[in-house]
């Protein structure tokens, strides 16, 4: 099997990156493995010895086209897709690709596969539940401002499009089902994560009568429960404890303050609290054995590396029953469950152990913590679970077979609709781009929306071309022109194009193939390349636009749905009653996409520059900004609300 793993870890010592590296080395025993690192500084060095090593690739966002992405993580996802295309450009595609859910970096590769990317054709794409940014922020008390929430929608959309969900334990899956409403987490299957067993922990006898030595390892972050842990220790009636904190600081204390500084103020001069800062991974592994227990009082944990590392070292874990911790830690066997993650429940749990040191020593000496670790991370079992996963490869999206017969009579008829109002210098280029499509079974309808000037005689010349019709109507706006063309079109599909824009030759073929493979797709659009006068391009501030589709909904006033350049099944209009809103002045395409979304109909995006959008100083996209944009969208929202009320009352 050719296996692709993607790591969204920011640094080499991060838990996600270490976990993906371990999994890659394990799978490399039986498969050809490539690991793509979404961040430039995260690729680890090769493992020592003769063990098989995966191929490591690092993305380069600087090589992306200079277009506007919805957010940094959207661009990062595009860079991951580019790295995959280059890695497998001259090789067979991977059979299986696994992405973390964190930050949604699977989204553009999923879009690329649906759009026929050879580098992912036939690849089963799975997303492993490792901890969504949405869940981390939810339990961190640091819900981001609107401009930064788009990553949550990237994560959700990637999960919606993935072939399957992979999780390490049922407790994790149940947490997601509870805390991420509105998503279908099927098909989902348990596939555990690998973890090198390491050496047997040395016997370190404890000195009688000493304090209870507690270790907290990991980022000093609110979601990790470190603040209530410190408060619980300080509030304990039994002073016989020592707490060591090993981890990097974050600004997740209330009001975005430093957690370390907050702890220092809480502890004052109390020498029982020792803050050591972040430690190298190997040094941290040696540190575990010096402690009586490791505290993991997290509000949310997917599958805790710290808890597993502690168990591997033979150290019991005091854990909140959050996510995977409920399954990793066996209460009274490999550690203890707290009732929750607030200060009082942590304090009660600590005082119970402070009052019963024999219980701590019993678990410490029993060998049960390491036995639980070995049970959860058995490498033979992990390999077996992956073999079973590879043998059942559900796939949705683009077929592994080429789309049927480009250029032959079996192609469905597509009607290209070009709306025209005075673009006499550009309309021929738009029509030519439709006639030059690799999908040959295509007709063109040009609708003149009431432009009757001498220069418009160019339409008479276009009407003489084979496969081109020209319609004339009184001026009523772009929406009326599109709606008329839909009524008179003969095609099974319609593709909309303004008279001053153009398509790349493969747009229609790719879009038709996507809808033929998945008839549930409501529309197909693509990334846009901006072109036009230098002054207008400079004013635009970007070389293009990367759409996400109408399923992504971070902010209802932001257009991530896509441009009006799109291919749609004509039945949406002729059988199912949709139309372009004729009452509005601007954004009728956006309004239509939102209505489709409300009805559970979603579009798809070709993540490539398959369409060209002319930027002009006098175009609506240039002048329809600020108050005009807001007024137009407020009117659209009013229409949507009125329609929903009417439908609810009928």
Buried (B, 14 or more C-beta within 10 A) or exposed (E): BBBBBBBBBBEBBBBBBBBBBBBBBBBBEBBBBBBBBBBEEBBBEEBEEEEBBBEBBBBEBEEBBEBBBBBEBBBBBBBBBBBBBBBBEEEEBBBBBBBBBBBBBBBBBBBBBBBBBBBBBBBBBBBBBBBBBBBBBBBBBBEBEEEBBBBBBBBBBBBBBBBBBBBBBEBBBBBBEEBBEEBEBEEBBEBBBBBEEEEEBEEEEBEEEEBBBBBBBBBBBBBBBBBBBBBBBBBBEEEEBBBBBBBBBBBBBEEEEBBBEBBEEBBEEEEBBEBBEBBEBEEBBEBBBEBBBBBBBBBBBBBBBBBBBBBBBBBBBBBBBBBBBBBBBBEEBBBBBBEBBBBEBBBBBBBEBBEEBEBBBEBBEBEBBBBBBBEBBBBEBBBEBBEEBBEEBEBBBBBEEEBEEBEEEEBBBBBBBBBBBBBBEBBBBBBBBBBEBBBBBBBBBBBBBBBEEEEBEBBEEBEEBEBBBBBBEEEEBBBBBBBBBBEEBEBBBBBBBBBBBBBBEBBBBBBBBBBBBBEEBBBBBBBBBBBBEEEBBEEBEBBBBBBBBBBBBBBEEBBBBBBBBBBBBBEBBEEEEBBBBBEBBBBBBBBBBBBBBEEEBBBBBBBBBBBBBBBBEEBBBBEBEEEEBEEBBEBBBEBBEEEEEEEEEE
